[in-house]
Amino acid sequence: MNDTITVVIRNKNQAESLDFLLTNLKKRYSEDIDEIIVLDNRSSDNSLQIIEKQGVKKVTIDQFSYGGSANLAAESARNDLIVIFSAHAFPVSHDFFKLIKISFLKNSNLAGLRCLHNGNDYKHYINEVSSKENPNEAGVIFCGSAFNKKVWEKFKFKDDIQTMEDKEWSQRVLHQGYDIEFVPAIFCYDIKRTDEQLFFRYKNEVIGSYQLWHTDYKFTTALKMVAGSTINACRVFSSSMYYTFKRFCFLVKFIHNKPEKF
């Protein structure tokens, strides 16, 4: 395999984040990246102007699916090392892509790498949790992960699974004897979802979890979810109102009894 890197970014109506990510990639990692591609899912904001301004390659997704977009990312890339991001994520560590390249050069059996972005990732990396024992939390995630196009050519991503196409692929290539490892390349996952977006994500995860992990959902599960969510919402509301009142009382007291200025 060649050791040059293609970065592929999945985007839909995230122009501001996309602009920041592309600026970050060009400003800090230009010597590490050979190619940048934006997979745009018919954005209606000014994403296309951002892509044109930044001078990177655009590939349009007409009918989006997670597995299908990942396959399109691999098909569109001219290099064997592919790092895939969503527009709302960006690399942080200065050696992000160098560490990825070194890992693939060291291990010719490597199918993919999982980079680090949250507490669980850091703990699993430090505790040396392997993808073979925990493919869900140590396998690749298609936002801030890298994969080997040569392996993909043998094992394409499933485009008929609702979501978790990355987890399914991880399981499949691990079963075929390939390796997936953590790499201490750090990125930030920065998105604030609306309630509607959170519900959409929840639906996909329920379906994907059933398809992949065979999670058994029952009516009692739904009732427990509603009860737990209601109790938690009441607890959060009560705590928020309590501390809102305490802040008010403190501020009134402070106004009447201000400390000496330095």
C-alpha positions as CSV (number, residue, x, y, z in Angstrom):
1,M,0.0,0.0,0.0
2,N,1.1,3.6,-0.6
3,D,1.7,5.7,2.5
4,T,0.0,9.0,1.4
5,I,-3.2,10.1,3.1
6,T,-6.6,11.1,1.7
7,V,-9.0,12.9,4.1
8,V,-12.7,12.5,3.4
9,I,-15.3,14.8,5.1
10,R,-19.0,13.9,5.2
11,N,-21.1,17.1,5.3
12,K,-24.6,18.3,5.2
13,N,-25.5,22.0,6.0
14,Q,-22.5,22.5,8.3
15,A,-20.8,25.3,6.4
16,E,-19.3,27.0,9.4
17,S,-17.8,23.8,10.9
18,L,-16.7,22.7,7.5
19,D,-14.8,25.9,6.9
20,F,-13.1,25.6,10.3
21,L,-12.1,22.0,9.6
22,L,-10.7,22.7,6.2
23,T,-8.8,25.7,7.5
24,N,-7.4,23.6,10.3
25,L,-6.3,20.8,7.9
26,K,-4.6,23.2,5.4
27,K,-3.0,25.4,8.0
28,R,-1.6,22.7,10.3
29,Y,-1.4,19.5,8.4
30,S,-0.6,20.4,4.7
31,E,2.6,18.3,4.7
32,D,0.8,15.2,5.9
33,I,-2.2,15.2,3.6
34,D,-2.1,14.4,-0.1
35,E,-5.8,14.9,-0.9
36,I,-9.0,16.3,0.7
37,I,-12.5,15.4,-0.4
38,V,-15.8,16.7,0.8
39,L,-18.8,14.3,0.4
40,D,-21.7,16.7,0.4
41,N,-25.2,15.5,0.9
42,R,-27.1,18.2,-1.1
43,S,-26.4,21.0,1.4
44,S,-28.7,24.0,1.2
45,D,-26.5,26.4,3.1
46,N,-23.2,27.9,1.8
47,S,-21.2,24.7,2.1
48,L,-20.6,24.6,-1.7
49,Q,-19.1,28.1,-1.6
50,I,-16.9,27.0,1.3
51,I,-15.7,24.0,-0.7
52,E,-15.0,26.2,-3.7
53,K,-13.2,28.8,-1.6
54,Q,-11.0,26.2,0.1
55,G,-10.2,24.6,-3.3
56,V,-10.9,21.0,-2.3
57,K,-12.5,18.2,-4.3
58,K,-16.3,17.8,-4.0
59,V,-18.3,14.6,-4.4
60,T,-22.1,14.8,-4.2
61,I,-24.2,12.3,-2.3
62,D,-27.7,12.1,-3.7
63,Q,-29.2,9.3,-1.5
64,F,-27.4,9.3,1.8
65,S,-26.7,6.1,3.8
66,Y,-23.9,5.7,6.3
67,G,-22.5,2.6,4.7
68,G,-23.0,4.0,1.2
69,S,-21.3,7.3,2.0
70,A,-18.3,5.4,3.5
71,N,-18.1,3.3,0.3
72,L,-18.2,6.5,-1.8
73,A,-15.4,7.9,0.4
74,A,-13.2,4.9,-0.4
75,E,-14.1,4.9,-4.1
76,S,-13.3,8.6,-4.5
77,A,-9.9,8.5,-2.7
78,R,-6.8,8.0,-4.8
79,N,-4.7,6.8,-1.8
80,D,-4.7,3.7,0.3
81,L,-4.8,5.5,3.7
82,I,-8.1,7.1,4.2
83,V,-9.0,9.3,7.2
84,I,-12.8,10.0,7.5
85,F,-14.3,12.9,9.4
86,S,-17.7,14.5,9.8
87,A,-17.7,18.3,9.3
88,H,-18.2,18.8,13.0
89,A,-15.0,17.1,14.1
90,F,-11.4,18.2,13.7
91,P,-7.9,16.9,14.5
92,V,-6.1,18.5,17.5
93,S,-2.8,16.8,18.1
94,H,0.1,18.1,16.0
95,D,1.2,14.7,14.9
96,F,-2.3,13.4,14.2
97,F,-1.7,12.1,10.7
98,K,2.0,11.2,11.3
99,L,0.9,8.7,14.0
100,I,-1.7,7.2,11.6
101,K,0.9,6.8,8.9
102,I,3.5,5.2,11.2
103,S,0.9,2.7,12.5
104,F,0.1,1.5,9.1
105,L,3.7,1.3,8.0
106,K,4.5,-0.8,11.1
107,N,1.6,-3.3,10.7
108,S,0.8,-4.5,7.2
109,N,-2.1,-6.5,8.6
110,L,-3.9,-3.3,9.8
111,A,-7.4,-2.7,8.5
112,G,-8.2,0.4,10.5
113,L,-7.3,2.7,13.4
114,R,-9.5,4.3,16.0
115,C,-8.4,7.8,17.1
116,L,-9.1,9.3,20.5
117,H,-11.8,11.8,21.3
118,N,-13.6,11.0,24.6
119,G,-13.0,9.6,28.0
120,N,-13.8,6.0,27.1
121,D,-11.3,6.1,24.2
122,Y,-8.6,7.4,26.5
123,K,-9.3,4.7,29.1
124,H,-9.5,1.9,26.6
125,Y,-6.3,3.0,25.0
126,I,-4.4,3.3,28.3
127,N,-5.8,0.0,29.5
128,E,-4.9,-1.6,26.2
129,V,-8.4,-2.9,25.4
130,S,-8.2,-4.7,22.1
131,S,-10.7,-4.5,19.3
132,K,-11.0,-8.3,19.3
133,E,-12.4,-8.3,22.8
134,N,-14.5,-5.2,22.4
135,P,-15.2,-4.4,18.7
136,N,-17.9,-2.0,19.7
137,E,-15.8,0.4,21.7
138,A,-12.3,-0.4,20.2
139,G,-13.3,-0.8,16.6
140,V,-13.2,2.0,14.0
141,I,-15.7,4.9,14.1
142,F,-16.3,6.7,10.8
143,C,-15.6,10.1,12.3
144,G,-11.9,10.6,13.1
145,S,-10.8,7.1,12.2
146,A,-8.6,5.7,9.4
147,F,-9.0,2.6,7.3
148,N,-7.0,0.7,4.7
149,K,-8.5,0.9,1.2
150,K,-6.8,-2.3,0.2
151,V,-8.8,-4.1,2.9
152,W,-11.9,-2.2,1.9
153,E,-11.5,-3.5,-1.7
154,K,-12.0,-7.0,-0.3
155,F,-14.7,-6.1,2.3
156,K,-17.0,-3.2,1.3
157,F,-19.1,-1.5,3.9
158,K,-22.7,-2.6,4.2
159,D,-25.0,0.1,2.8
160,D,-28.2,-1.7,3.9
161,I,-27.6,-1.4,7.7
162,Q,-29.4,1.6,9.3
163,T,-26.3,2.8,11.1
164,M,-23.2,1.3,12.9
165,E,-21.7,0.5,9.5
166,D,-18.3,1.1,11.1
167,K,-18.9,-1.4,13.9
168,E,-20.2,-4.0,11.5
169,W,-17.2,-3.6,9.3
170,S,-14.9,-3.8,12.3
171,Q,-16.4,-7.1,13.3
172,R,-16.2,-8.5,9.8
173,V,-12.6,-7.7,9.1
174,L,-11.5,-8.8,12.6
175,H,-13.2,-12.1,11.9
176,Q,-11.1,-12.4,8.7
177,G,-7.9,-12.0,10.7
178,Y,-7.1,-8.3,10.2
179,D,-6.1,-5.9,13.0
180,I,-7.8,-2.8,14.3
181,E,-5.9,-0.7,16.8
182,F,-6.1,2.5,18.9
183,V,-3.7,5.3,17.9
184,P,-3.0,8.2,20.2
185,A,-4.1,10.8,17.6
186,I,-6.5,13.2,19.3
187,F,-9.5,14.9,17.7
188,C,-12.4,16.9,18.9
189,Y,-16.0,16.0,18.2
190,D,-18.0,19.2,18.4
191,I,-21.7,19.2,17.7
192,K,-24.8,20.4,19.6
193,R,-27.8,18.5,18.4
194,T,-31.4,19.7,18.5
195,D,-34.1,17.5,20.1
196,E,-35.2,16.5,16.6
197,Q,-31.7,15.5,15.6
198,L,-31.3,13.5,18.9
199,F,-34.5,11.7,18.1
200,F,-33.3,10.9,14.6
201,R,-30.1,9.5,16.0
202,Y,-32.0,7.5,18.6
203,K,-34.1,5.8,16.0
204,N,-31.1,4.9,13.9
205,E,-29.2,3.5,16.9
206,V,-32.2,1.4,18.0
207,I,-32.5,-0.1,14.5
208,G,-28.7,-0.5,14.1
209,S,-28.3,-2.1,17.5
210,Y,-31.0,-4.6,16.7
211,Q,-29.5,-5.4,13.3
212,L,-25.9,-5.7,14.5
213,W,-26.0,-6.7,18.2
214,H,-29.4,-8.4,18.1
215,T,-30.5,-6.2,21.1
216,D,-33.9,-7.5,22.2
217,Y,-36.3,-4.6,22.8
218,K,-39.6,-5.3,24.6
219,F,-42.6,-3.3,25.7
220,T,-41.2,-3.3,29.2
221,T,-38.0,-1.8,27.9
222,A,-40.0,1.1,26.4
223,L,-41.9,1.6,29.6
224,K,-38.7,1.7,31.7
225,M,-37.2,4.2,29.2
226,V,-40.2,6.5,29.5
227,A,-40.2,6.3,33.3
228,G,-36.5,6.8,33.6
229,S,-36.5,9.7,31.2
230,T,-39.4,11.4,33.0
231,I,-37.8,11.0,36.4
232,N,-34.5,12.3,35.1
233,A,-36.2,15.3,33.5
234,C,-38.0,16.1,36.8
235,R,-34.7,15.8,38.7
236,V,-32.9,18.0,36.2
237,F,-35.7,20.6,36.3
238,S,-35.9,20.7,40.1
239,S,-32.1,21.0,40.4
240,S,-31.9,23.7,37.8
241,M,-34.7,25.8,39.5
242,Y,-33.1,25.2,43.0
243,Y,-29.7,26.6,41.9
244,T,-31.3,29.4,39.8
245,F,-33.0,30.6,43.1
246,K,-29.7,30.2,45.0
247,R,-27.8,32.2,42.4
248,F,-30.5,34.9,42.7
249,C,-30.2,35.0,46.5
250,F,-26.4,35.1,46.3
251,L,-26.5,38.0,43.8
252,V,-28.9,40.0,45.9
253,K,-26.7,39.5,48.9
254,F,-23.6,40.4,46.9
255,I,-25.2,43.6,45.7
256,H,-25.9,44.7,49.2
257,N,-22.6,43.6,50.7
258,K,-19.9,43.9,48.0
259,P,-16.3,43.1,49.0
260,E,-13.5,45.6,48.8
261,K,-12.0,46.0,45.3
262,F,-8.3,45.4,44.8
